[in-house]
Structures are given as C-alpha cells and as structure tokens.
C-alpha cells in the first residue's frame, strides 16, 4: 500500500467523522429546539393555571397578601371588592383566553 492510498483512506475517514459530527450536532440542535418549544408551552400552561387559580380565589372572597392567598374576613354582603389596575387580577381578555384554551381540552375529555 502506497502513501497516496493511505492518505486517501485517512481523508475518507476524516470526511466520514466530519459528516457524522455534523449530523450529530444537527440532531442535537433539533432536540434542543423541540425542548425549548415544550418549555414555552409548559410556561404558558402554568401561566394560565395561575391566572385561573387567581380568578377562582378572587371570585370566592380571597385576596393576595404577602405572597399568600387569604380569605377576607371583613367582607360585607353589600360591598364589592374591585381593584382596577392590579396585575394579579385577570382582565376580560385573560378570561376569554382561558375559556378558549381550556374549553377544547375539557370537551375532548368529556367525549
């Protein structure tokens, strides 16, 4: 076997290793992108769950105090607690989004 043949074999092995490395990196990039997409979807579901929880708690007479949900003690039947501009309170768009998000999931679970 001559030096030229050995050089060609080494070059072929290098090309093969380089191609395998590119394929491995491309596969890993695709996996990372899929994981990123799933993470974003989970973040959105968690955000909507927090929003739904806040909606239910607020509707049932709870308030948010120092990071905790507490039942209001001083609620009179003729008093309405509305705090406009509070970022913890859901907007009409938030509620519509929750309904639009959960309704198809609920409908498929009922079928």
N, C-alpha and C positions, 0 to 999 in steps of 0.2 A: 504494500500500500504506500503510495507516494504522499509527499507533503501536501500536494494540491488536493488529493482525495480527503485527507484528514482535515484540511481547512474547510472543505465543503461540508463535511459531516458536523464539524463544530459550528459552522454558520447556520446549518439547518437546525441543530439543537437550540442555538440561541434564538432563532426565529420562532421555534415551537414554544420555548419558555416565555418569550415576549408575548406571543399570541395568547397563551394560557393566562398569563398575568393580566393582560387587558381584559380578557373575558371574565376573570375572577373579580377584577375591580368594577367592571360594568355591572355584574350581578350584585355585588355588594352595594353599589350606588342605587340600584333599583330597589333592593331590600330596604335601604335606609329611607328612601323616598316613600315607600309603602308604609313604613313605620311612622314617618312624620305625618302622613295623611291620617293614619289611625289615631295618632296622638291628638291631632287637631279635632278630629271627630269626637274623641272622648272628652276633650276640653269643652267642646260645645254642648255635649250632653250634660256634663257636670254643671255648666253654667245654667242650663235650662232647669235642671233639677233644683239648684239653689234658688232660682227665681220662683219656681213652682212652690217650693217649701216656704219661701218668704210670703208668697201670696196667700197660701192656706193659713199660715200662722197669723198674719195680719188680719185676715178675714175673721179669725176666731178670737180676736181680742188680745193677741200677744204683741209685744213691742221688743225692739232690739236695743239692748243696753249693755255697753262694755263687752261686746262680742258674744253676748248670751241672749237667748230668746226667753222673755219672761211674760207671765200672764199679768195683764193690767189689773190692778186692784181697785182703782178709782174710777172705773167706767160707770157712768150713769146711763140709764136707758135712753134719755133724750140727747145724749152727747154723741157726736160723730167725730172720730179722730181721723183727720186728714192732714197729712204733712206733705205739702206740694214741694217738689224740688228735691226730695230726699232720694239719693241714688240707690238706696236699698229697696225702694218701693217700685213695683212694676208699673210700666206705662201701659196704655191701651195697646200699643204696638207689641210690647212684650207678651201680653196676654194672648193677643191674636197669634203671635208666633208660636207660643206654647200650644195653643189649640191645634194649629196647623201641623206642628211637629208630632204631638202625641196621638192625635186622632187616628191617623193611618195605622200606627203601631197598635193602638187599642182595638181598632176594627179587625185587624188580622188575627189578634189573639182571641177575639170573640167568635171567629168563624169556625 
